Amino acid sequence: MHGLAQNGNRVRPSQSSVYMVSKFSQIRKALTISDSKADTTRIAWNKNRERLRELRVDLSLSNRMCIFIKYKNPT
């Protein structure tokens, strides 16, 4: 029927269906924004995790150097 009544006149959608469609549209937009924020947060977590991994490697190397220097030059 595609929005036409049997007599050929255009049918107006009921207020409830218009409300449902607009509500769904709002929810979909909110979910899109939420997904975008989640992606941004996920990227930030990954960057922080990578920085921590690099720091651990640096700390590990510096600890090894301290131990090496300590045993190389006993006082």
MDTraj code that builds the backbone (N, CA, C; nanometers):
import mdtraj as md
import numpy as np

residues = "MET HIS GLY LEU ALA GLN ASN GLY ASN ARG VAL ARG PRO SER GLN SER SER VAL TYR MET VAL SER LYS PHE SER GLN ILE ARG LYS ALA LEU THR ILE SER ASP SER LYS ALA ASP THR THR ARG ILE ALA TRP ASN LYS ASN ARG GLU ARG LEU ARG GLU LEU ARG VAL ASP LEU SER LEU SER ASN ARG MET CYS ILE PHE ILE LYS TYR LYS ASN PRO THR".split()
xyz = np.array([
    [0.0825, -0.1188, 0.0000],
    [0.0000, 0.0000, 0.0000],
    [0.0870, 0.1252, 0.0000],
    [0.2020, 0.1228, 0.0608],
    [0.2999, 0.2309, 0.0521],
    [0.2425, 0.3677, 0.0853],
    [0.1693, 0.3771, 0.1964],
    [0.1194, 0.5072, 0.2403],
    [-0.0067, 0.5528, 0.1701],
    [-0.0657, 0.4701, 0.0839],
    [-0.1902, 0.5075, 0.0166],
    [-0.3022, 0.4173, 0.0663],
    [-0.4176, 0.4786, 0.0929],
    [-0.5343, 0.3989, 0.1294],
    [-0.5885, 0.3330, 0.0032],
    [-0.6862, 0.2447, 0.0210],
    [-0.7406, 0.1740, -0.0949],
    [-0.8081, 0.2694, -0.1932],
    [-0.8575, 0.3842, -0.1436],
    [-0.9246, 0.4786, -0.2343],
    [-0.8261, 0.5737, -0.3021],
    [-0.6964, 0.5577, -0.2774],
    [-0.5968, 0.6396, -0.3446],
    [-0.5535, 0.7617, -0.2659],
    [-0.6198, 0.7891, -0.1542],
    [-0.5798, 0.9025, -0.0709],
    [-0.4611, 0.8640, 0.0159],
    [-0.3790, 0.9626, 0.0418],
    [-0.2607, 0.9363, 0.1237],
    [-0.3016, 0.9163, 0.2695],
    [-0.2374, 0.8205, 0.3348],
    [-0.2675, 0.7903, 0.4748],
    [-0.1617, 0.8550, 0.5622],
    [-0.2059, 0.9289, 0.6647],
    [-0.1111, 0.9898, 0.7582],
    [-0.0767, 0.8879, 0.8655],
    [0.0504, 0.8762, 0.9027],
    [0.0863, 0.7820, 1.0087],
    [0.0292, 0.8287, 1.1422],
    [-0.0021, 0.7339, 1.2270],
    [-0.0559, 0.7689, 1.3586],
    [0.0537, 0.8336, 1.4428],
    [0.0119, 0.9091, 1.5423],
    [0.1078, 0.9781, 1.6284],
    [0.1981, 0.8786, 1.7002],
    [0.1421, 0.7646, 1.7391],
    [0.2242, 0.6673, 1.8132],
    [0.3356, 0.6108, 1.7258],
    [0.3061, 0.5858, 1.5975],
    [0.4113, 0.5314, 1.5108],
    [0.5180, 0.6369, 1.4827],
    [0.4773, 0.7634, 1.4687],
    [0.5750, 0.8708, 1.4491],
    [0.6635, 0.8825, 1.5723],
    [0.6012, 0.8747, 1.6906],
    [0.6766, 0.8825, 1.8162],
    [0.7755, 0.7669, 1.8264],
    [0.7311, 0.6458, 1.7917],
    [0.8183, 0.5278, 1.7996],
    [0.9386, 0.5436, 1.7066],
    [0.9136, 0.5910, 1.5860],
    [1.0227, 0.6071, 1.4893],
    [1.1218, 0.7116, 1.5389],
    [1.0712, 0.8256, 1.5904],
    [1.1636, 0.9292, 1.6371],
    [1.2397, 0.8812, 1.7601],
    [1.1726, 0.8045, 1.8467],
    [1.2392, 0.7517, 1.9658],
    [1.3496, 0.6538, 1.9241],
    [1.3191, 0.5676, 1.8278],
    [1.4188, 0.4727, 1.7790],
    [1.5384, 0.5468, 1.7201],
    [1.5110, 0.6540, 1.6458],
    [1.6180, 0.7337, 1.5862],
    [1.7075, 0.7933, 1.6944],
    [1.6461, 0.8445, 1.8010],
    [1.7242, 0.9013, 1.9119],
    [1.8096, 0.7939, 1.9785],
    [1.7509, 0.6772, 1.9999],
    [1.8248, 0.5676, 2.0645],
    [1.9421, 0.5257, 1.9766],
    [1.9171, 0.5171, 1.8456],
    [2.0240, 0.4758, 1.7538],
    [2.1393, 0.5763, 1.7560],
    [2.1048, 0.7065, 1.7592],
    [2.2098, 0.8091, 1.7663],
    [2.2878, 0.7966, 1.8966],
    [2.2162, 0.7733, 2.0071],
    [2.2832, 0.7590, 2.1368],
    [2.3763, 0.6385, 2.1359],
    [2.3318, 0.5291, 2.0756],
    [2.4167, 0.4096, 2.0687],
    [2.5399, 0.4350, 1.9828],
    [2.5230, 0.5096, 1.8742],
    [2.6370, 0.5426, 1.7880],
    [2.7393, 0.6248, 1.8645],
    [2.6918, 0.7249, 1.9394],
    [2.7828, 0.8072, 2.0198],
    [2.8498, 0.7219, 2.1258],
    [2.7718, 0.6331, 2.1874],
    [2.8263, 0.5447, 2.2903],
    [2.9354, 0.4551, 2.2324],
    [2.9109, 0.3987, 2.1132],
    [3.0117, 0.3147, 2.0478],
    [3.1374, 0.3947, 2.0173],
    [3.1184, 0.5187, 1.9734],
    [3.2328, 0.6045, 1.9425],
    [3.3156, 0.6309, 2.0677],
    [3.2480, 0.6592, 2.1791],
    [3.3191, 0.6824, 2.3048],
    [3.3910, 0.5556, 2.3499],
    [3.3264, 0.4410, 2.3316],
    [3.3892, 0.3143, 2.3693],
    [3.5147, 0.2902, 2.2862],
    [3.5075, 0.3209, 2.1559],
    [3.6255, 0.3050, 2.0697],
    [3.7387, 0.3962, 2.1154],
    [3.7047, 0.5210, 2.1483],
    [3.8060, 0.6159, 2.1952],
    [3.8693, 0.5665, 2.3242],
    [3.7863, 0.5169, 2.4150],
    [3.8370, 0.4643, 2.5423],
    [3.9261, 0.3432, 2.5187],
    [3.8834, 0.2556, 2.4280],
    [3.9619, 0.1353, 2.3979],
    [4.0993, 0.1735, 2.3419],
    [4.1025, 0.2735, 2.2538],
    [4.2301, 0.3195, 2.1975],
    [4.3191, 0.3762, 2.3075],
    [4.2590, 0.4551, 2.3975],
    [4.3367, 0.5130, 2.5082],
    [4.3927, 0.4037, 2.5980],
    [4.3108, 0.3027, 2.6292],
    [4.3590, 0.1915, 2.7121],
    [4.4748, 0.1199, 2.6440],
    [4.4629, 0.0965, 2.5141],
    [4.5700, 0.0273, 2.4419],
    [4.6988, 0.1082, 2.4433],
    [4.6867, 0.2413, 2.4256],
    [4.8068, 0.3258, 2.4291],
    [4.8697, 0.3232, 2.5680],
    [4.7861, 0.3320, 2.6708],
    [4.8389, 0.3276, 2.8075],
    [4.9050, 0.1938, 2.8364],
    [4.8431, 0.0867, 2.7889],
    [4.9004, -0.0469, 2.8103],
    [5.0372, -0.0570, 2.7433],
    [5.0480, -0.0011, 2.6225],
    [5.1753, -0.0031, 2.5504],
    [5.2811, 0.0790, 2.6242],
    [5.2414, 0.1958, 2.6764],
    [5.3366, 0.2781, 2.7528],
    [5.3841, 0.2053, 2.8777],
    [5.2915, 0.1395, 2.9463],
    [5.3304, 0.0638, 3.0658],
    [5.4261, -0.0495, 3.0302],
    [5.4002, -0.1139, 2.9189],
    [5.4883, -0.2225, 2.8747],
    [5.6289, -0.1681, 2.8487],
    [5.6365, -0.0516, 2.7826],
    [5.7673, 0.0098, 2.7567],
    [5.8362, 0.0488, 2.8871],
    [5.7592, 0.1026, 2.9813],
    [5.8174, 0.1394, 3.1106],
    [5.8712, 0.0171, 3.1839],
    [5.7954, -0.0924, 3.1766],
    [5.8420, -0.2153, 3.2428],
    [5.9740, -0.2618, 3.1834],
    [5.9853, -0.2540, 3.0520],
    [6.1101, -0.2941, 2.9866],
    [6.2227, -0.2020, 3.0318],
    [6.1963, -0.0709, 3.0343],
    [6.2982, 0.0249, 3.0785],
    [6.3386, -0.0015, 3.2229],
    [6.2406, -0.0248, 3.3100],
    [6.2711, -0.0519, 3.4509],
    [6.3483, -0.1820, 3.4660],
    [6.3072, -0.2799, 3.3881],
    [6.3760, -0.4083, 3.3937],
    [6.5226, -0.3921, 3.3535],
    [6.5470, -0.3186, 3.2459],
    [6.6851, -0.2971, 3.2016],
    [6.7644, -0.2166, 3.3035],
    [6.7011, -0.1131, 3.3613],
    [6.7741, -0.0314, 3.4586],
    [6.8041, -0.1125, 3.5841],
    [6.7123, -0.2002, 3.6247],
    [6.7399, -0.2869, 3.7403],
    [6.8556, -0.3814, 3.7110],
    [6.8573, -0.4355, 3.5908],
    [6.9677, -0.5246, 3.5533],
    [7.1003, -0.4495, 3.5529],
    [7.0975, -0.3264, 3.5025],
    [7.2203, -0.2465, 3.4999],
    [7.2689, -0.2181, 3.6417],
    [7.1761, -0.1857, 3.7326],
    [7.2142, -0.1591, 3.8718],
    [7.2767, -0.2829, 3.9343],
    [7.2159, -0.3976, 3.9098],
    [7.2699, -0.5223, 3.9657],
    [7.4073, -0.5503, 3.9063],
    [7.4203, -0.5309, 3.7739],
    [7.5478, -0.5547, 3.7075],
    [7.6559, -0.4631, 3.7645],
    [7.6245, -0.3354, 3.7777],
    [7.7219, -0.2385, 3.8299],
    [7.7578, -0.2728, 3.9742],
    [7.6582, -0.3143, 4.0509],
    [7.6811, -0.3475, 4.1915],
    [7.7785, -0.4652, 4.2035],
    [7.7591, -0.5686, 4.1221],
    [7.8463, -0.6859, 4.1320],
    [7.9788, -0.6663, 4.0589],
    [7.9802, -0.5780, 3.9624],
    [8.1035, -0.5529, 3.8884],
    [8.2015, -0.4733, 3.9747],
    [8.1511, -0.3824, 4.0554],
    [8.2347, -0.2981, 4.1411],
    [8.1967, -0.3191, 4.2877],
    [8.2342, -0.4287, 4.3454],
    [8.1964, -0.4502, 4.4861],
    [8.2673, -0.3493, 4.5761],
    [8.1948, -0.2983, 4.6728],
    [8.2560, -0.2019, 4.7660],
    [8.2469, -0.2523, 4.9077],
])
top = md.Topology()
chain = top.add_chain()
for i, resn in enumerate(residues, 1):
    res = top.add_residue(resn, chain, resSeq=i)
    for name in ("N", "CA", "C"):
        top.add_atom(name, md.element.get_by_symbol(name[0]), res)
traj = md.Trajectory(xyz[None], top)
